[in-house]
Amino acid sequence: MLGKIKILTLGLSGFITFLMEIYIPVAGGGASLIFVLSKPILLVLGFIFSLCYYLLLKRNSTVLVRVLFYSAFMVIQILLALAFFPYQ
């Protein structure tokens, strides 16, 4: 059950840019091009990370490996979202 929730959160982590867009001020006119490029990249990356984590769960790896991969995938996703976001 917990593994399915982690897979779901990895898959939905690609939508973090949509939430950031609501709560953080966005820069001017060139920001729309950044959003057009970064949103699909982060969505696909979240889907790929969730698929990799699902395959890792199916392989019956150790708990330490699963925790490390999940943490690394989430940190990468969050850092990329922060790096791609056009702050004001």
C-alpha positions in Angstrom: 0.0 0.0 0.0 2.7 2.5 0.9 4.6 1.6 -2.3 1.6 2.5 -4.4 1.3 5.9 -2.6 5.0 6.6 -3.3 4.5 5.7 -6.9 1.5 8.0 -7.1 3.4 10.9 -5.4 6.3 10.5 -7.8 3.9 10.5 -10.8 2.1 13.6 -9.5 5.4 15.4 -8.6 5.5 16.6 -12.2 2.6 18.9 -11.4 4.6 20.9 -8.8 5.1 23.7 -11.4 1.4 24.2 -11.6 1.2 24.7 -7.9 4.2 27.0 -7.8 2.6 29.1 -10.6 -0.3 29.9 -8.3 1.6 30.8 -5.2 4.9 32.3 -6.4 5.0 35.5 -8.5 6.0 34.8 -12.1 8.2 37.0 -14.3 7.0 38.9 -17.3 6.5 37.9 -21.0 9.3 35.4 -21.6 8.0 33.2 -18.7 5.3 31.7 -20.9 7.9 30.1 -23.1 9.7 28.7 -20.1 6.4 27.2 -18.8 5.6 25.7 -22.2 9.0 23.9 -22.2 9.3 23.0 -18.5 5.9 21.7 -17.7 5.9 18.8 -20.2 9.5 18.0 -19.3 8.7 17.8 -15.5 5.5 15.8 -16.1 7.3 13.2 -18.3 10.1 13.1 -15.8 7.7 12.4 -12.9 6.1 9.6 -14.9 9.5 8.1 -15.7 10.6 8.3 -12.1 7.4 6.6 -11.0 7.8 3.8 -13.5 11.4 3.3 -12.4 10.3 3.1 -8.8 7.6 0.7 -9.7 10.1 -1.6 -11.4 12.3 -1.2 -8.3 9.5 -2.4 -6.1 8.8 -5.3 -8.4 12.4 -6.4 -8.1 12.1 -6.8 -4.3 15.1 -4.7 -3.5 16.0 -3.8 0.0 14.3 -1.1 2.0 17.4 1.1 2.0 17.7 1.1 -1.8 14.0 1.9 -2.1 14.3 4.8 0.3 17.4 6.2 -1.4 15.9 6.0 -4.8 12.6 7.6 -3.7 14.4 10.4 -1.9 16.7 11.0 -4.9 13.9 11.0 -7.4 11.9 13.5 -5.3 14.9 15.8 -4.7 15.8 15.8 -8.4 12.2 16.6 -9.3 11.9 19.5 -6.8 15.3 21.0 -7.7 14.5 20.9 -11.4 11.1 22.5 -10.7 12.9 25.3 -8.7 15.6 25.7 -11.4 13.1 25.9 -14.3 10.7 28.3 -12.6 10.8 31.9 -13.8 10.8 33.9 -10.6 9.9 37.6 -10.6 
